[in-house]
Amino acid sequence: MAAANNMHNLTTLIKRLEAATSRLEDIATSTELPKDVAVLSQTATSPVGDSPAPKLPSQAALSNSAPRPNEPMPEAIEEFDQLISSSVDNYVKLSNELGGVVEKQAAKVLEGFQKQRTFLLITTKAAKPDAAAYQRIIKPINEALMAVTALKDSHRPDPMYTQLSTVADGIMMLAWITLESRPYKQVEDSLSSAQFFGNRVLKEQKDKDPKQVEWIQAFYQIFRDLAEYIKQYFPSGISWNAEGESAQDVAKSLSRQMPQAVPSADGGSTAMPPPPPPPPGPPPVLDIKAEPARVMSSGGLDAVFSELNRGSDVTRGLRKVDKSEMTHKNPSLRTDNTVGNRDGPARGKSPAPGKKPKPESMRVKKPAKKELDGNKWVIENYDREPEPIQIETTLSQSVLISRCNNTTVILRGKANQVTVENSARLSLVVDTLVSTVDVVKAQNFALQVIGTLPTVMLDQVDGGQVYFSKESIGTKLFTSKSSGINLNILSGPDEDYKEVPLPSQICSYYDETKGDLVNEIIAHTG
């Protein structure tokens, strides 16, 4: 009986070994070269006198016909993946907890970093492209930047608008790839822009919502980590592979491998972003230094209270007024300027205080200025300038035009954002913008768009003409406290401008049936 059992076990073992051997043969067969490649290899080694050996396929053809082995990932890309999986994912996680538009905006920020990761991977494999190909490669990054800004512009009434503005002003940190000298400065300047609104959130939410304080600090951490990353791997800007392939070919090859695999923490890969790190510690306590109390001068209120603290001594030194000097008992003295002081004439009634304007000769006119401060062009104090003011802008730069009257400003090239304030009879010509033209307190303002831009914001504008090209016909206009605005668009076979007035009057009434306020635009015809 025992011998029969041993024979049965031996038979089972032999069958299992045969199955394993068959499986190993299948694996070996699947890793062999394609049949036509093997035949070509044998023909190439044929002896002299036989038919000429056909040309072997190129390395690129072999890589397309056979699976490519796992290539080692460059260190710069691995570190960028680490940045995404730590700082960026922490910010996205906290944004998801806040929810709403903040969550949607964070998804676009993450998308921007993922597109930039693809761009960096292309630079390690490709030679430097020409300008047209370069624009096509960075287009996905630009689209992510515009999506982040568009979410902010389209949700102005949202209670989280300050938070949305913080991210929209800071997302230009991704434009560091366009700079060839000290690109980390772009990240630092973008952090300064983000802090304009971000610090307001910190101050307002310090004692109300610690989660938002933690969210802001997480967003700030992205700037610090990205700046350190750039200093370590790209201190002098993006470097390309001089012996690499065409950038467009590399980009197409990577797009065929989509969804792009992002390395995970365990060394594998996944089509989804890596999981977020463990929850961070308690948020740092915001240290807002109180403004020191101003020291009062020796005169003024201090002198008054010092006299009051003397008690009954305060009346010492006063004299008793004689009845002959009392004007209510002697009406004739009311017109006499000598009453009130034995030692000299009395002062008349002081005139009411009034602020008199300075004479024109004494007014100091501020000098005109046109300078680039970091990533912001500042144009101000121009008046009746005979020639147009022209500047060349880049994608990472914004423009501020302030107190410019009877002047024409022309912006050439792509820019981030343009702000106009406190200007009269200003004519502005722009090419292409990533964000908006924001006009505040302007009279008789004129804007012409040559390329494209997403939105135009007009606040307290009295009289204006806006000209859109065919490419910018879909631009959205937002007006507030403005009147006399005309929109001019190209139409018809002759491509003439068609003038369309923007409504400046709204009729509002409460509808009992709907239970809500109804607002209707009043159209003027005739």
C-alpha positions in Angstrom: 0.0 0.0 0.0 2.9 2.4 0.9 4.6 1.6 -2.4 1.4 2.5 -4.4 1.2 5.8 -2.6 4.9 6.6 -3.3 4.3 5.8 -7.0 1.3 8.1 -7.1 3.2 11.0 -5.5 6.1 10.5 -8.0 3.7 10.6 -11.0 2.1 13.9 -9.7 5.6 15.4 -9.2 6.6 14.6 -12.7 3.4 16.2 -14.2 4.1 19.4 -12.2 7.7 19.5 -13.5 6.5 19.1 -17.1 4.0 22.0 -16.7 6.6 24.3 -15.2 9.0 23.4 -18.1 6.4 24.1 -20.7 5.7 27.5 -19.0 9.4 28.5 -19.1 9.6 27.6 -22.8 6.6 29.9 -23.5 8.3 32.8 -21.7 11.6 32.3 -23.5 9.8 32.2 -26.9 7.9 35.5 -26.1 11.2 37.4 -25.5 12.8 36.3 -28.8 13.3 38.7 -31.6 10.5 38.8 -34.3 10.8 36.2 -36.9 11.7 38.6 -39.8 14.5 40.2 -37.6 16.0 36.7 -36.9 15.9 35.8 -40.6 17.7 39.1 -41.5 20.3 38.4 -38.9 21.1 35.0 -40.3 21.2 36.3 -43.9 23.6 39.1 -42.9 26.2 36.5 -41.8 26.1 34.5 -45.1 29.4 33.7 -46.8 30.9 35.8 -49.6 29.5 34.9 -53.0 25.9 34.4 -51.8 23.2 36.9 -52.4 24.0 40.3 -50.8 22.8 40.7 -47.2 19.8 42.9 -46.8 20.1 46.1 -44.7 19.5 45.5 -41.1 16.7 47.5 -39.5 17.6 50.6 -37.5 17.7 50.8 -33.8 14.5 52.9 -33.8 12.7 50.2 -35.9 13.8 47.5 -33.5 12.5 49.6 -30.5 9.2 50.0 -32.2 8.8 46.4 -33.2 9.9 44.9 -29.8 9.0 45.8 -26.3 11.4 48.5 -24.9 13.1 47.4 -21.7 12.5 49.6 -18.6 14.9 52.5 -19.0 16.4 54.0 -15.8 14.6 57.3 -15.0 16.9 60.4 -14.8 17.6 61.6 -11.3 16.0 65.0 -12.1 12.7 63.4 -13.0 12.7 61.1 -10.0 13.2 64.1 -7.7 10.4 66.0 -9.5 8.1 62.9 -8.9 9.1 63.1 -5.3 8.1 66.8 -5.2 4.7 66.0 -6.7 4.1 63.1 -4.3 5.0 65.2 -1.3 4.3 69.0 -1.4 1.8 69.1 -4.3 -0.2 66.1 -3.1 -0.4 67.5 0.4 -1.8 70.7 -1.0 -4.3 68.8 -3.2 -5.4 66.6 -0.2 -6.1 69.7 1.9 -7.9 71.4 -1.0 -10.1 68.3 -1.4 -11.0 68.7 2.3 -12.0 72.3 1.7 -14.0 71.2 -1.4 -15.9 73.5 -3.8 -14.0 75.5 -6.4 -10.8 75.2 -4.4 -10.8 71.5 -5.0 -11.4 71.9 -8.7 -8.6 74.5 -8.9 -6.2 72.2 -7.1 -6.9 69.5 -9.7 -5.8 71.9 -12.4 -2.6 72.8 -10.4 -1.8 69.1 -10.1 -2.4 68.7 -13.9 0.0 71.6 -14.5 2.8 69.9 -12.5 2.1 66.6 -14.3 2.4 68.3 -17.7 5.6 69.9 -16.7 6.9 66.6 -15.6 6.3 65.3 -19.1 8.1 68.4 -20.5 11.1 67.8 -18.3 11.2 64.1 -19.5 11.2 65.3 -23.1 14.2 67.5 -22.5 16.3 64.6 -21.3 15.6 62.7 -24.6 15.3 65.3 -27.2 17.5 68.0 -28.9 16.5 71.6 -28.4 13.5 72.4 -30.8 12.8 75.5 -32.8 10.4 78.2 -31.6 7.3 76.7 -33.2 7.9 73.2 -31.9 8.7 74.6 -28.5 5.4 76.4 -28.3 3.6 73.2 -29.2 5.4 71.3 -26.4 4.6 73.8 -23.7 1.0 74.3 -24.8 -0.4 71.7 -22.3 1.3 73.6 -19.5 -0.1 76.9 -20.7 -3.6 75.4 -20.9 -3.4 74.3 -17.3 -2.3 77.8 -16.2 -5.2 79.3 -18.0 -7.6 76.8 -16.5 -6.4 77.8 -13.0 -6.9 81.5 -13.7 -10.3 81.0 -15.4 -11.7 79.2 -12.3 -10.8 82.3 -10.3 -12.2 84.8 -12.8 -15.5 82.9 -13.2 -16.2 82.7 -9.4 -15.8 86.3 -8.2 -18.9 86.1 -5.9 -17.6 82.9 -4.3 -16.8 83.3 -0.6 -13.5 81.5 -1.3 -12.5 84.1 -4.0 -9.5 85.2 -1.9 -8.2 81.6 -1.8 -8.8 81.2 -5.5 -6.8 84.4 -6.2 -3.9 83.2 -4.1 -3.5 80.1 -6.2 -4.1 82.0 -9.5 -1.4 84.5 -8.7 1.0 81.8 -7.7 0.5 79.3 -10.5 2.9 81.3 -12.7 5.7 79.5 -10.8 5.4 76.9 -13.5 6.7 79.4 -16.0 10.3 79.0 -14.7 11.0 76.7 -17.6 11.0 79.7 -20.0 13.9 81.5 -18.2 17.5 80.9 -19.0 19.1 82.8 -16.1 18.3 82.1 -12.5 14.9 80.5 -13.2 14.3 80.0 -9.4 13.7 83.7 -9.2 10.4 83.2 -11.1 9.2 80.8 -8.3 10.2 83.3 -5.6 8.5 86.2 -7.4 5.4 84.1 -7.8 5.4 83.3 -4.1 5.4 87.1 -3.4 2.4 87.5 -5.7 0.5 84.7 -4.0 1.2 86.1 -0.5 -0.7 89.3 -1.4 -4.0 87.3 -1.0 -2.6 84.3 0.9 -1.4 86.4 3.9 -4.9 87.9 4.1 -6.3 84.4 4.4 -3.8 83.7 7.2 -4.8 86.8 9.1 -8.6 86.4 8.7 -8.7 82.6 9.4 -6.0 82.4 12.1 -8.6 82.1 14.9 -11.6 80.9 12.7 -10.5 78.0 10.6 -7.1 76.4 11.3 -7.6 74.1 8.3 -7.3 77.0 5.9 -4.2 78.2 7.7 -2.7 74.7 7.1 -3.9 74.8 3.5 -2.1 78.1 2.8 1.1 76.9 4.4 0.9 73.7 2.3 0.6 75.8 -0.8 3.6 78.0 0.2 5.7 74.9 0.8 5.4 74.0 -2.9 7.2 77.2 -3.8 10.0 76.5 -1.4 10.5 72.9 -2.6 10.3 73.8 -6.3 12.9 76.7 -5.8 15.3 74.3 -4.1 14.7 71.7 -6.8 15.5 74.2 -9.6 18.7 75.4 -7.8 19.9 71.8 -7.6 19.1 70.6 -11.1 18.5 73.6 -13.4 20.4 76.6 -11.9 21.0 78.0 -15.4 17.7 77.0 -17.1 16.5 74.0 -19.0 19.2 71.8 -20.7 18.4 69.7 -23.7 20.0 66.5 -25.0 22.4 67.5 -27.8 22.4 64.0 -29.2 18.8 63.4 -28.7 15.9 62.8 -31.1 13.4 65.4 -32.4 11.4 66.9 -29.6 8.2 66.3 -31.5 9.0 62.7 -32.1 9.8 62.2 -28.4 6.6 64.0 -27.4 4.5 61.7 -29.7 6.2 58.6 -28.4 5.4 59.6 -24.8 1.8 60.5 -25.7 1.4 56.9 -27.2 2.4 55.6 -23.8 -0.4 57.5 -22.1 -1.8 57.3 -19.5 1.6 58.3 -18.3 2.9 56.2 -15.5 4.1 58.1 -12.4 6.4 56.1 -10.2 4.9 55.0 -6.9 6.5 54.9 -3.5 7.4 51.2 -3.8 9.3 51.5 -7.1 6.5 50.4 -9.3 4.3 52.6 -11.5 0.7 53.5 -11.7 -1.4 55.5 -14.1 -2.7 57.6 -11.2 -0.7 60.0 -9.1 1.1 58.6 -6.1 -0.8 58.4 -2.8 -0.5 61.4 -0.5 2.0 61.2 2.4 0.9 60.7 6.0 -1.0 63.6 7.5 1.3 66.5 8.5 1.7 67.6 12.1 -0.2 70.5 13.7 -0.2 73.7 11.6 2.4 76.2 12.6 1.2 79.1 14.7 1.1 82.3 12.7 3.3 84.9 14.4 1.7 88.3 13.6 3.7 91.0 15.3 1.5 93.7 16.7 2.2 97.2 15.5 4.0 99.1 18.3 2.0 101.8 19.9 3.0 105.2 18.7 4.6 107.4 21.4 2.8 110.7 21.9 4.7 113.8 21.6 5.3 116.0 24.6 2.6 118.5 23.4 -0.9 117.8 22.3 -3.2 115.5 24.4 -0.4 114.6 26.8 0.0 118.3 27.7 -3.8 118.6 28.2 -4.0 115.6 30.5 -1.0 116.8 32.4 -2.7 120.1 33.1 -5.9 118.3 34.2 -4.0 116.1 36.6 -3.0 119.2 38.6 -6.5 119.2 40.2 -7.5 122.5 41.7 -4.3 124.1 40.7 -5.5 124.1 37.1 -7.4 127.3 37.7 -4.5 129.1 39.3 -3.4 132.0 37.2 -6.8 132.8 35.9 -8.2 136.4 36.5 -11.7 137.5 37.2 -13.4 139.3 34.3 -14.7 142.7 35.1 -18.4 143.5 34.4 -17.3 146.3 32.1 -15.6 143.7 29.9 -18.5 141.3 29.6 -20.0 141.6 26.1 -23.4 140.2 27.1 -23.8 143.1 29.5 -22.2 145.7 27.1 -23.5 145.1 23.5 -21.4 147.9 22.3 -18.3 145.9 23.0 -19.2 143.2 20.6 -17.9 145.2 17.7 -14.9 146.4 19.6 -11.8 144.3 18.9 -10.0 145.5 22.0 -12.0 143.5 24.5 -10.6 140.3 25.9 -7.0 141.1 26.6 -5.6 144.0 28.6 -2.2 143.7 27.1 -3.2 143.9 23.5 -6.0 143.6 20.9 -8.3 140.6 21.1 -8.2 138.1 18.3 -11.2 138.0 16.0 -13.2 134.9 15.3 -11.1 132.3 13.5 -12.3 131.4 10.0 -13.6 127.9 9.4 -10.8 125.5 8.5 -10.6 124.8 4.9 -8.1 123.1 2.6 -6.9 125.4 -0.1 -5.6 124.0 -3.3 -1.9 124.5 -4.0 -1.1 126.9 -6.8 -0.1 125.3 -10.0 3.4 126.5 -9.7 3.9 124.8 -6.3 2.6 121.4 -7.4 5.3 118.7 -7.7 4.7 116.5 -10.8 5.8 113.0 -10.3 8.3 111.8 -12.9 7.1 109.3 -15.5 8.4 105.8 -15.0 8.7 102.7 -17.2 10.7 99.9 -15.6 10.7 96.1 -15.0 10.5 95.3 -11.3 11.0 91.5 -11.0 8.3 90.1 -13.3 6.1 93.2 -13.3 6.3 96.1 -15.7 5.3 99.4 -14.1 4.2 102.2 -16.4 3.0 105.3 -14.5 2.7 109.1 -14.5 2.7 109.6 -18.3 0.7 112.6 -19.5 0.2 113.7 -23.1 3.0 111.4 -24.4 3.5 112.2 -28.1 4.8 108.8 -29.1 3.3 105.4 -28.1 5.0 103.6 -25.2 6.0 100.1 -26.4 7.4 97.2 -24.4 8.2 93.6 -25.1 6.6 91.2 -22.7 7.0 87.5 -21.9 4.7 84.8 -20.6 5.8 85.2 -17.0 5.4 89.0 -16.8 2.5 91.2 -15.7 1.9 94.9 -16.5 0.7 97.7 -14.2 -0.4 101.0 -15.9 -1.2 103.7 -13.4 -2.0 107.4 -13.7 -1.4 107.6 -17.4 -3.4 110.2 -19.3 -3.7 111.0 -23.0 -1.2 108.2 -23.7 -1.0 105.1 -25.9 0.6 101.9 -24.6 1.5 98.9 -26.9 2.3 95.5 -25.4 4.1 93.2 -27.8 4.3 89.4 -27.2 2.5 87.2 -24.7 2.0 88.4 -21.1 0.3 87.1 -18.0 -2.0 90.0 -16.8 -2.5 93.7 -17.4 -3.9 96.1 -14.8 -5.0 99.7 -15.6 -6.0 102.2 -12.8 -6.7 105.9 -12.4 -6.2 106.8 -16.0 -8.0 109.0 -18.5 -8.0 108.8 -22.3 -5.6 105.8 -22.3 -5.4 103.7 -25.4 -4.1 100.1 -24.8 -3.0 97.6 -27.5 -2.3 94.0 -26.3 -1.2 90.9 -28.2 -2.0 87.8 -26.1 -2.6 87.4 -22.4 -2.8 84.3 -20.2 -5.1 86.0 -17.7 -7.1 89.3 -17.8 -7.1 93.0 -18.6 -8.4 94.5 -15.3 -9.4 98.2 -15.6 -10.3 100.2 -12.5 -11.3 103.9 -12.4 -10.8 105.0 -16.0 -12.4 107.5 -18.3 -12.6 107.4 -22.1 -10.6 104.1 -22.1 -9.8 102.2 -25.3 -8.6 98.6 -25.7 -7.6 96.7 -28.8 -6.8 93.0 -28.7 -4.6 91.6 -31.5 -4.4 88.0 -30.3 -6.4 86.3 -27.6 -7.2 86.7 -23.9 -9.8 85.0 -21.7 -11.5 87.9 -19.9 -11.7 91.7 -19.6 -12.7 93.3 -16.2 -14.1 96.8 -16.3 -14.8 98.5 -12.9 -15.8 102.1 -12.6 -15.1 102.9 -16.2 -16.9 106.0 -17.6 -16.8 105.7 -21.4 -14.8 103.0 -23.3 -14.3 101.3 -26.6 -13.2 97.7 -26.8 -12.0 96.1 -30.1 -11.8 92.3 -30.4 -10.0 90.4 -33.2 -11.5 87.3 -34.7 -9.4 85.1 -32.4 -10.6 86.9 -29.3 -14.3 87.1 -30.2 -15.1 84.6 -27.4 -13.6 86.7 -24.7 -15.8 87.4 -21.7 -16.4 90.9 -20.4 -17.3 91.7 -16.8 -18.5 95.2 -16.0 -19.2 96.9 -12.7 -20.3 100.5 -12.0 -19.5 101.3 -15.6 -21.3 103.1 -18.4 -20.9 104.1 -22.0 -19.0 100.9 -23.0 -19.1 99.9 -26.6 -17.8 96.5 -27.9 -16.5 96.4 -31.5 -16.2 93.0 -33.2 -15.1 92.1 -36.7 -18.0 90.8 -38.8 -19.2 90.5 -42.4 -17.3 89.7 -45.6 -15.5 93.1 -45.5 -14.3 92.4 -41.9 -15.6 95.8 -40.7 -16.1 96.4 -37.0 -19.6 96.1 -35.7 -20.3 98.3 -32.7 -22.4 96.7 -29.9 -23.2 98.8 -26.8 -22.9 97.0 -23.4 -26.0 97.4 -21.1 -25.5 99.9 -18.3 -29.0 99.8 -16.8 -30.7 96.8 -15.0 -34.3 96.6 -13.8 -34.8 94.6 -10.6 -38.0 93.5 -9.0 -39.2 90.8 -6.6 -41.3 88.0 -8.2 -43.7 86.6 -5.7 -44.4 83.5 -7.8 -40.8 82.6 -8.1 -39.9 83.8 -4.6 -36.8 85.4 -5.8 -35.3 88.7 -7.2 -35.5 89.1 -10.9 -32.9 91.2 -12.7 -33.5 92.3 -16.4 -31.3 94.3 -18.7 -32.9 97.4 -20.1 -32.2 97.6 -23.8 -32.3 101.0 -25.5 -33.3 101.1 -29.1 -33.9 103.8 -31.7 
